[in-house]
Amino acid sequence: MSARLEAQFAFLLEADRLRSIDRTTPILDCSRPENSAEHSWHLALYAAVLAPCAAPGVSIARVIRMLLLHDLVEIDAGDHPINEDHDWEAVARAEAAAADRLFGLLPGDQGSELKALWQEFEADETPDARFAKRLDTCQPIFQTMYGAQPLPEHIEVVRDNLNSGRATVLEQAFPEAYALGRHLVGDRPLPAPNGLTARLPFLNESDALKTVTRATMIGSGTRRENSAEHSWHVMLYAWVLAEHAAFDVDADRAMRMLLLHDIVEIDAGDVPIHGAADAADIAEKEDAAAKRLFGLLPPEEATVFEALWREFEAAESAEAVYAKSIDRVQPVLLNEITGGGSWIEYNVSLDQIDTRVGAKVLRGAPDVWHYVRARIKPWFDARAAAE
């Protein structure tokens, strides 16, 4: 068991490096480039929200999984902007080698499963892969064109992409996205309201989660993580570690909870687990945030999404208990690999970790907690010996 967990955490901590891969497209407030981890989270949200736009028979759960891992190969191969010249055959070879290395960190059965899903996305032949690819094509268009101050050269990249680049496929495969994109660059009139335009206000507003800073450092120790990339990382955790849940869980449902769980921080802010806070005040702010943010969706979806968020908060269903436990585990590992991280900042003891983190993880994934606690205990022992 410990060897299997060791391999799973080796993969999950290596995946953290995707946060350091910057893309050309800026986040919506245009303050900095978007990174590939938060981009992957946003695409997973696009898939969940735009599910009504998918062709019949498309599995949104599989699309979400594809989008969570589709850019992992950029850890080794880098990002390749579509407006630059590249040797695409060489890029494909580099990405295939990266897939071999990264998915090879996992236990054999899981590594084969994730690699096959990545290859399916790349091949762009199945209905699930085609929908995932179309979302990956249109998100940067809207990310750019709804930006606070898009650069003229970025707008030209979008126009060229729609006229003669990869985005031309949208005209047939996702005509609502194509028509809206052409309108946004000034080439066509505003299309009639449709399923896409009804959901974009929520997707655009959700981009602000990329600006919410948490106490935990990313694995490189160079900056604090934001809540969007955190959500991506814990979804990956929930997927890989689902076999260690204390009871049978629907991993995809737990992953959807984690996709949404921090959305309210756009209005309410992040509350560090080891910091002092007024629980009643936080709950009130988050409740109001949930109503406002999910209220941007069409009514039926607003009800479903808000109910899923509230189920996570209540932590009573099997999936919510498991998702809560995984949400607690991820920051612990990041603190451990960054030499203590926020434990030092908040002067956290191992007893406090057991109370604030361990008790919750033991409810949902006890084997995971036994492994993690054994891994972090030497750090706390060394700190105590030095005092």
Order of alpha helices (4+ residues) and beta strands (2+ residues): alpha-beta-beta-alpha-alpha-alpha-alpha-alpha-alpha-alpha-alpha-alpha-alpha-beta-beta-alpha-alpha-alpha-alpha-alpha-alpha-alpha-alpha-alpha-alpha
